[in-house]
Amino acid sequence: MPQFGKSLIILGLVIALIGVILTLAGRIPWLGRLPGDIYVKRENFTFYFPLATSIIVSIVLSFILWLFRR
């Protein structure tokens, strides 16, 4: 049972961290506008895929989770 409690605490911290990141994301001017993010704009069509931003966020989250598992 102690393992379940520890898992809930970690899950709560991760959810809180995601909330903080989403709250502050608008204040970080380069987030979502990195070189490597794909942006195509035509007359009636706009396509945006934040490839580089997704990779950076994935690396940061992987590192944070790796630290928790140690």
N, C-alpha and C positions, 0 to 999 in steps of 0.2 A: 503493500500500500504506500510506503514512502516514495517509491519510484513514480507512482501516479501523481502524487502531489508535486514532485519536482517537475514532472512533465507539464502540469498545468501552469506552474509558475513560469517556466520557460516560454510556453505558448502565450501566456499573457504579456510577457515582456516583448516578445516578437510582434504581437498585435499592436502594443503601445508604440513600439519603434516604427512600425509601418505607418501608424497614425501621425506620428511626429514628422516623418519624412513627407507624407502627403500634404501635411499642413505647411511645411516649409518649402515644398517643391516650387511654388510660384516665386519665391524669393531668390532662388538660385537661377541666375540668368542663362547659364550655359546648359542647364539640364534640358534635354530634348532638342538641342540645337548643335550637337557635336558633329564634327566632320565624320562622315560615315553614316549618318542618319539619312535615310532615303526620303526625298521629297519631290513629288512630281505634280505640277500644276498645269492643267490644260483649261480650255474655255469652260467646259461643263463638268470637269472631273478634277478632283484633288486626291492624291494618294500620299500618305505619310506613314513611314515605318521607322521608328527610332532604333535602328540596328545597333549602332555604337552605344547609345544610352542603355539599351537592354543588356549588352555585354558588360558594361561597367557596373550596372546595378547587380547583375548576377555574380560578378566577381566579389563585390563588396559583401553581399548577403552570404555567399559561400564562405568567405573568410570569417564573418561574424558567427555563423553556425559552427564552423570548425573550432573557433575559440570556446564556444559553449560545450562542445563535446570533449574537450581536453580535460 
